[in-house]
Amino acid sequence: MAEKSRGVTKRTNAAGMGYFDVFYRGVRSKIYTGRADTPENASWFAARQTLLAEMVSNGTFEVEKAKAMIGVTGQRQKRTASKVNITIEEFGDEWLEHKKTSISEAKVDEYRECLTLVCALEVGPSKQKRQRVRFGSIPLRDLRNEHVDWLTNTLSQRTGLKGPKISNTRLNDILLKVVRPLLDLAFEREYLAKNPHNWIQKRREVPDDIDPFSFEEVQAFLGALPDPKWVRFYTVAFGTGLRPSEQYALQWEHVDFQKKLLLIRQGFVKDRMTILKTAGSRRDVEILPHVEDALRTHFEAAHGEFVFSNEVGGPLHRDNVRNRIWNPTLERAGLRHRTPYQTRHTFASLMLDQNEDPAWVARMLGHTTLRMLYERYGKFIHNRSRQDGARFTSAWNQALEPKPSLDRP
């Protein structure tokens, strides 16, 4: 039977255990006692109900303070205390085993590399270096929110791939895809007494600048390439909007000349084949006429299973292509520096600038909705006219006269 007193109600659950239901400043809290609600315990419950009611009346009620005041240790704290006090690094192996049940082996390897980096970092107060500890060596039971703050601050000072400091995008990848899920599982499996989920917040990400090539710049770039092989490679890149990782992973079995389709089924990232970025990324990309010319010519010169391969028939390496081909070609063509991903942005912007149907462009890019297309490329969208790339192809052919050679040297 419920007994109420100044915002505090003693209740009994289905198992016969007594607990206090506290309503304080519009918030309801439950304090479980772990004691049976029996006549023998009546005086114990009455005394503690009086203490809680006084805290509510005085405006000093706090859940953790209340538990300590009435001598109740949370059941989770008891179970946590009985667990083996393993370190973050040790629990990392358990978390990776759990992740194997839902993601690919390649993704697990990626998370393992990230976790190795995180565990090796020395974290601590910025002005007290003597107090710094290796993050992976911290016992889970001793983990506090300041440890996560120190980790975030340490990561934010690291050198980034594209600038002097790590980007918020990369920081979110580490903290939101690795560290927070790991700590969430540790809480779920009762290695942690407090839920650490809100200790990590998403940082505002600044999208990469969209800096597409004009038709004239595409012509200049293709004309400055060192070999017809690379003219064919970048004709496909500019003419399909594939992500670089998707083009590196493209195999001849994915090229359907009869239906004029490229079957995008995988990516190649960090020397391994990967699943695609999103569900929409698995798509069939239409082969436009100038792209078909490049692919058919390349088919006659190609060797191995990959459409664009290295000297031994394997997939191309991103850094090697960027450093040996992309950057030197930009310099020879007299073009400002851009990232290789701009081939994808160029495809989208030039298609939309030629009044191609945004829905068709979105399908080619692998966007499941038009929202991202309008958000990223809205300034290039004009009144819709066609949906087959014909205007783009016509403008491409006019701009690329005379055409760079696709033939073998």
N, C-alpha and C positions, 0 to 999 in steps of 0.2 A: 504493500500500500504506500502511495506517495505521501510524504510529509513535507510541507512547504514552510519556509521561513525566510522572509526578506530577500527574495530573489534567489534563494537556494532551495532546491527540492531534492529530497532523498528518494531515489527510486530503486527498484529491484529488477534485474534483467531476468530472462527466461531461465538462466542457470541458477537463479537464487542468490546472485551476488549483488551487493549493494553498491550504488554509485551516486554521486551528486551531480545534479543538473543545475548549472549556474547560468542565470541570465543577467548580464552586466553590460550596461551602456549599449544596448541593442545587439549584443553578441552572445550567442549561446555556447557554453562550454560544458563538456562532460569530464568529470574527474572520477576515474575508476579506482576503487579501493582494494580490490582483490580479496575482500572479506565477504563471508556469507552473511546475509541479512537475517539474523536469528535473534531470539530474545536475549541470548547471552551477550550479543554484540550491540544491543540497543544503546547502552550508555556510551559506548565508544563512538557510535554514529552521531548521537545527540551532541556530544561535546565538540566534535569536528564540524557539525553543521552550524553550531553557534559561532565557531571561529570564522568560518567562511562567510556567514551572514554579517559579521562585524567588518570584514574586509570590504564586502560589497557596500555596506552602509558608510564606511569611512572613505570610499573611493580609492582604495589601495589594492584592489583585486588584480592579480596577475596569475595566470594558470600555473606556471612553474613555481612561483613563490608560494602559491596556495598549496601545491603538492608538498613542498618542503615543510610548510607550516603545520600541516596536519599529519605529517609523517608517512606520506604515501610515495613510494617509488614507482614510477611508471612501469607497466608490464613490459613495454618495449625495452626500457633501460635494463630491466632484469635479464631479459633474453639476450640483449646485446652484450651485457657483462659476462654472460656465460660462453660467448663465442670466442674462438681463438683470435687473438688480436694481431691479424696479419697486416702487412704494409700495403700501401696503394699499389706498388709494383707487383707484389704477390697476387693481389686480387685481380690485377690486370689480366693475368693468364686465365682466370675464371671467367672474366668478362668476355674475353676473346672467344673462349669456347662457347659461351652463350650466343655470341654474334654469329658464329658459324651456322646456327640453325636457321638464320633468316637472310644472310647475304652471301655473295660469292666469295670464293677463296681469295681472289685477287683483291677484293675490298677488305677482307680480313688482314691480308698482308699490308695493305695501305694503312689500316688502323694500327697495326702492330708497330710499323715504323714511326707513326705519329706518337704512339704511347711511349716508345723508347726515348724519343726526343723529350717528351714531357717529364718522364721519370728522372731523366739525367740532369734536369735543370736545377741549379742552386737557387732557392727562393728564401726570402726573408725581408726584414725592414731595409729600405734603401739606404738608410744612414747608419745601420748597425750590421756591418758585414760579418762580424763574428757570430751573429745569431742565425746566419743563413744555413739552411739544411737542404739536402737533396730531396726533391719533391717525392720521388718514388719511395724513399725510405721512411716516410711519415706513416706511423701506424694508423689504420682507419679509425680506431676508437679515439685517437687524439686529434683527428682532423677538425679544424675550425675554419670559419669563413674567412679569417684573415690569411690563412694559407692559400686559399683560392684567389684572394685579392693579390697576394704576392706573386702567385703564378701568372695571373693575367698581366700584371705590370712588367714582369720579367719577359714574357713573350712579346709584349708590345714594343719592347726595346730592341728586339732582334732585327737583323737585316732582312729585308724582304727580297723577293725574286724580281720585283719590278721597281723598286725604289729603296731609299735608305732605311725605311722602317717597314716591318711586316704590315700588310694591308688588313683592314678590318674583315674583309672577306675570308682571308686565310685564318685570321684569329678566330672567327666564328666557326670555321671548319674544325679547328682544333678543340675549342671549348664546348661547342654545342653538339658536335658529332662524336666526340671521343670522351672528353673529361666529364661533361654532365651526364651522359648516359651511363658511364661507368659508376659514378657516384649514386645515380638513381637506383641502379641494380644493387649496389652495396646497401642502400637503405632498405630496399625491398627484401633483401636476404638478411636483414637485421644485423649487419656489421656496423651500421651507423645508428646512433640514437635519434638524431635529428635529420629531418629531410633537407638535403643540401640543394634541392632543385633551384630554388630562387637565389642561390649564391652567385649564379652565373646568368648574366643578362646579355641579350644579343646586342652587338654593336652596329651602329648605322653603317651600311655598306654604300660606297660610292661606285656606281657602275663604271666600267671602263669606257673611255671616250669612244664615241662612234666617229671614226675619221675615214670615211670611204674614199676609194679612188674614183676619179671621173673616168669616162671612156678614154679620154686622151692619156690619162696617167696609166690606165691599164695597158694601152698600146705601148707607151714608153717602157713600162716594166717588162712586158713580154719581149720587146725588142732588145732589151739589155741582158736577157738571160743567157748563160754561157753555153747552153746545149738544147737542141730540140726536145730532148726528154723532159726538160724542165718547162719548156713552153707548153707541152702537153699536160704536164702536172698542174700548172697554174691556170691553164684554160679550163680544166675541170674544176679547180678550186673557185675561180671567179664565176664560173657558169653553172654551179650547182648549189652553192651556199653550204656545202658540207663543213662541219667542224674539222679542223686539222686532224684531230684524233680519229675521226670517222674515215677520213681519206687515207690515213696511214694504214688503217685496218681493212681497207677495201680489198676483197679478193675477186678473182675472175668469176667465181661461182655466184657472186653477187651482181654481176653485170648481165642484164637480159637485153641483148641487142634486138631480139624479135619484138618484145613489148616496149622497148626503149625505156627501160627502168633500171635504176640503181637500187639494190635492196640493202638498206642500211640496217645492219644487224649487230654491230659490235664497234668497239673503239680500241685504240692502242695508246696506252698511257703508262709512262714510267717503265718502259720495256716489258709490258705485259698486256695481253688482251683483256679487255674489260667489258662489263655490261654497259649499256648505253646510259646516258645521263638521266633521262626521264622516259616515262612510258611512251610519250609522243615522239621521242627520238627514233624509235623503231618504226621506220617508214619506207615508202617507195618513192624515190625521187625521179621525176621525169628527165630523160636525157634529151636536151635540146640539140638541134642540128649541129651547131659548131662544136658542142661537147662530144657528140657521136663521132664526128670526124677525128677529133683528137684521140678518142678511145680506140677507134678502129685502127688508126695508124700506130698507136702505142701497142696494141695487141700483137701486131706483126713483129714488133721489136722486143717484146717483153719475154721474160723467162721467170719461171716459178709461179707460185699460186697467188702472190700478191700483185695487184694491179700496178702499184708503184713500189719497187723493191730496191734494196741496196745491192751491193756487188755480189753478195752470196745468196740472194733470193729472199732474204728476210724483209720485214717491214722497215720503213725509214724511221730514223730517230729524230724527234722534234728539235733538239738542240743542234744536232748536226746540220739539219736542213736550214735552220734559222741562221746559224753562224757562217756556213759555207755558201749558201745560195741566196737566201732572202735578203739579209742585210747588205752584202756586197752588190746585189742587183739594184737595190734602192739607191745606193751611192752612185753606181754607174749611170743610172737613169736620171740622176739629179732630183730625186724625189725625197721629201721629208721622211723622217723615220716613222714607221708604223709597226704594229705587231702583226704577225701572220694571220691572226684572227680577223683582221680587217678584210680579208677576202670574203668572208661570210657576210660581214656588214655591207661590203660593196655590192654583193649579189642582191641583198634585200633592198638597199637604197636605190640602186639603178633600176631594178624591177618596178618598184613603186613610183619612181620618177618617170617611168615610161607608161604610167597608168595601168599597169597590170593589176588584176584583181587581188586585193589584200588577202582574201581567204585562200586563194591559190598559193600566194607567196608564203603564207603561214604554214600551209601543208608541206611545201617544199622544205621549209626550215625545220619542221618537226614541232611547231607550236600547236598545242591542242586547242587554244582559244586565240582570239584576235587581240586580247588585252595587251599582251607583251609586245606584239607588233605595233600597236598604236602608241604604246608608251615609249618604245625605243626608236621607232622609225616614223612617228606621226608626221614630222615635217616634210617627209618625202612623198606622202600619200596625196594623190590628186583624185579627180573624178574617175571612178572605175570604168574601164572599157572592156578589156579582154581578160582571159584567164588561161592563156596557154604559152606565154613567153614570146609571142610573135613580135611584138613591138621591141622588146629587149633584144631579140636576135637580129632584127633589122638594124637597130642602132649599133649593136656590136659590130656587125659586118661593115657598116659605113665607117665607123671609127677606126677599125683595124685594116685600113687599106693604105699601103700594101700589107698583107697578113704576114705575121712571123711564121717561119717555116715550122711545120709539125713533123717533117720527114726526118728520117735517120740521117746523121751526118755522113 
